[in-house]
């Protein structure tokens, strides 16, 4: 059993990851600005706080085996620029010796091997600021000179509360190319994304790398 600190535990991805961790018997420290939204569970310790408080981040990460960031971007309504959050979490992971897992975005994936990024191929203007902020956070990880064993998980294109889907346990794992199904749709449910994320926590296969998951 691992101790996992989940920042953004009341969000869509964070909630599913927390549920999956609990399902598998891990101890979870669930961090959110408003912890009243968290269900009461014996293996979950609720902590009220924010990733924009470096002292809090360092303190809550002590003793963690894995730190998970499932926070919203500032453009998406979060309280801190994603790059600043990633920097703070990297420092906390380095201080505690924990692994760091980041819930990322799909827009930095390639449309095809050697092709353009999803972000550069007719991406919707209304959500571009969110996607660009996530991509900047990913770049901070990839360009960091750190010994922290981080991983960054990009979902498929259709992911979130509007595409919640079901838990199937059947999906594919890819690298830097957007995964699409036979009908051309790129999607993953919240529960199946969480399965892939917790699989990586339990059986590390991607070290200082991004990967993606989809049907």
Phi and psi in degrees as a GROMACS rama.xvg file:
@    title "Ramachandran Plot"
@    xaxis  label "Phi"
@    yaxis  label "Psi"
@TYPE xy
-104.069  157.874  UNK-2
-101.114  120.272  UNK-3
-122.144  125.943  UNK-4
-95.4667  122.764  UNK-5
-112.905  110.142  UNK-6
-85.008  130.164  UNK-7
85.8747  35.5496  UNK-8
-71.3233  -14.5317  UNK-9
-94.4937  -2.82596  UNK-10
-80.5111  179.775  UNK-11
-61.8217  -58.6577  UNK-12
-67.7139  -44.8846  UNK-13
-61.9248  -37.5056  UNK-14
-65.7369  -43.1665  UNK-15
-67.2286  -39.6318  UNK-16
-65.1932  -42.7232  UNK-17
-59.5987  -45.2887  UNK-18
-58.9389  -42.6047  UNK-19
-68.9157  -39.4224  UNK-20
-61.6998  -44.3034  UNK-21
-63.6963  -42.8819  UNK-22
-55.7085  -35.0647  UNK-23
-94.6317  4.29201  UNK-24
89.274  15.0308  UNK-25
-83.1875  154.462  UNK-26
-85.872  131.404  UNK-27
-120.391  131.498  UNK-28
-102.214  106.919  UNK-29
-96.1136  117.02  UNK-30
-106.724  130.712  UNK-31
-156.692  157.552  UNK-32
-65.3462  -40.354  UNK-33
-120.614  98.0578  UNK-34
-79.9918  -5.3935  UNK-35
-65.0264  -18.097  UNK-36
-82.5393  -7.65586  UNK-37
-83.9509  135.036  UNK-38
-67.5115  147.234  UNK-39
-79.7111  118.437  UNK-40
-140.239  141.284  UNK-41
-61.7698  -32.471  UNK-42
-91.2917  7.22943  UNK-43
-116.282  124.381  UNK-44
-102.22  116.998  UNK-45
-86.2707  131.11  UNK-46
-129.25  126.21  UNK-47
-89.3549  123.253  UNK-48
173.98  -175.855  UNK-49
-140.021  152.038  UNK-50
-70.7916  -12.0526  UNK-51
-84.6291  7.92129  UNK-52
-112.982  94.0472  UNK-53
-56.5011  -37.976  UNK-54
-64.5879  -41.1149  UNK-55
-64.7187  -44.1221  UNK-56
-59.0218  -46.1417  UNK-57
-62.6698  -42.7937  UNK-58
-66.4743  -45.5946  UNK-59
-72.7981  -21.3058  UNK-60
-82.8394  -12.2938  UNK-61
-62.5182  129.819  UNK-62
85.6338  -2.2118  UNK-63
-79.3163  143.232  UNK-64
-84.9636  -35.075  UNK-65
-140.923  138.998  UNK-66
-110.464  131.522  UNK-67
-116.602  131.155  UNK-68
-106.785  113.733  UNK-69
-124.118  36.8884  UNK-70
-83.3824  158.848  UNK-71
-79.9345  153.081  UNK-72
-72.7202  160.89  UNK-73
-62.6138  -38.7155  UNK-74
-65.4729  -24.9921  UNK-75
-95.4082  9.55489  UNK-76
108.647  -0.218265  UNK-77
-74.8831  171.596  UNK-78
-93.1166  -6.23997  UNK-79
-145.925  145.887  UNK-80
-57.4507  135.303  UNK-81
-58.9453  -38.0222  UNK-82
-63.4555  -39.1756  UNK-83
-65.9523  -39.5129  UNK-84
-63.8241  -44.9738  UNK-85
-61.6399  -42.299  UNK-86
-61.0156  -44.9354  UNK-87
-63.5467  -42.0343  UNK-88
-69.8363  -36.0136  UNK-89
-61.3378  -43.4974  UNK-90
-63.4644  -41.179  UNK-91
-67.0335  -39.3976  UNK-92
-65.922  -39.2415  UNK-93
-65.6874  -40.1085  UNK-94
-69.2265  -34.5253  UNK-95
-95.2534  -13.2906  UNK-96
77.7067  16.7345  UNK-97
-86.1387  157.983  UNK-98
-80.3404  155.066  UNK-99
-125.82  122.643  UNK-100
-115.89  131.738  UNK-101
-117.337  127.618  UNK-102
-78.7257  115.04  UNK-103
-109.848  -161.055  UNK-104
-116.385  167.489  UNK-105
-90.0774  -18.4796  UNK-106
-67.3547  -21.9212  UNK-107
-84.4943  -5.29671  UNK-108
-69.615  156.986  UNK-109
-83.9493  147.258  UNK-110
-72.7097  -25.3099  UNK-111
-162.525  161.508  UNK-112
-54.5385  123.548  UNK-113
77.7714  -0.390292  UNK-114
-88.2235  -176.88  UNK-115
-73.0944  164.035  UNK-116
-69.8178  154.31  UNK-117
-54.5081  -38.4432  UNK-118
-60.1922  -27.3618  UNK-119
-103.652  14.1813  UNK-120
-127.093  67.8633  UNK-121
69.8954  38.3571  UNK-122
-73.0523  141.252  UNK-123
-62.0669  131.404  UNK-124
-62.6611  -31.7303  UNK-125
-68.9183  -23.7633  UNK-126
-115.765  8.58881  UNK-127
-59.7088  -41.9983  UNK-128
-58.8494  -37.3697  UNK-129
-64.4253  -47.2667  UNK-130
-63.6772  -41.4752  UNK-131
-65.9788  -37.0063  UNK-132
-66.4132  -41.9465  UNK-133
-62.9039  -41.1007  UNK-134
-64.0451  -37.1132  UNK-135
-65.0339  -38.4323  UNK-136
-64.7308  -39.6486  UNK-137
-62.237  -40.6534  UNK-138
-63.2283  -35.9295  UNK-139
-59.3692  -44.6021  UNK-140
-61.9133  -50.1295  UNK-141
-67.6301  -26.3586  UNK-142
-99.6975  1.87235  UNK-143
-77.1131  142.489  UNK-144
-97.0856  82.7214  UNK-145
-137.89  153.971  UNK-146
-94.1038  -1.5959  UNK-147
-62.4807  133.31  UNK-148
-86.0913  87.4236  UNK-149
-99.3701  158.678  UNK-150
-143.835  150.235  UNK-151
-129.738  122.97  UNK-152
-111.765  111.94  UNK-153
-88.4649  128.855  UNK-154
-78.1781  -178.237  UNK-155
-75.6385  176.706  UNK-156
-63.4272  -41.4753  UNK-157
-98.2793  103.13  UNK-158
-154.42  131.846  UNK-159
138.855  -173.646  UNK-160
-60.063  -31.0934  UNK-161
-76.4081  -12.0232  UNK-162
-133.101  46.0773  UNK-163
-58.4763  -42.2846  UNK-164
67.1701  -163.89  UNK-165
-127.66  163.963  UNK-166
-82.5883  115.466  UNK-167
-115.052  -28.9254  UNK-168
76.7145  4.23823  UNK-169
-121.917  118.124  UNK-170
-163.005  175.149  UNK-171
-115.787  150.665  UNK-172
-113.713  130.085  UNK-173
-123.763  -170.223  UNK-174
-109.267  -95.1267  UNK-175
-110.174  7.10487  UNK-176
-111.803  133.186  UNK-177
-56.7606  130.009  UNK-178
-88.1774  134.611  UNK-179
-130.917  150.692  UNK-180
-84.0338  179.29  UNK-181
-57.6032  -28.7687  UNK-182
-88.5131  4.81612  UNK-183
86.7476  -2.27831  UNK-184
-81.6831  139.131  UNK-185
-113.869  107.332  UNK-186
-152.718  159.255  UNK-187
-154.067  137.896  UNK-188
-74.788  160.685  UNK-189
-62.1247  -40.5349  UNK-190
-68.4104  -41.2019  UNK-191
-72.2751  -34.8381  UNK-192
-58.8237  -43.3674  UNK-193
-64.7695  -37.2224  UNK-194
-58.8974  -47.7972  UNK-195
-62.8566  -39.5523  UNK-196
-64.5233  -46.7425  UNK-197
-73.2974  -30.7642  UNK-198
-55.2032  -42.7638  UNK-199
-66.8236  -34.2628  UNK-200
-65.7343  -43.5332  UNK-201
-79.451  -34.3536  UNK-202
-131.664  78.3343  UNK-203
-56.0935  126.23  UNK-204
-130.334  -14.4153  UNK-205
-123.814  110.836  UNK-206
-112.26  116.84  UNK-207
52.0364  47.3507  UNK-208
-140.619  157.443  UNK-209
-97.3591  145.526  UNK-210
-142.075  170.408  UNK-211
-130.877  163.065  UNK-212
-139.474  140.183  UNK-213
-171.494  177.481  UNK-214
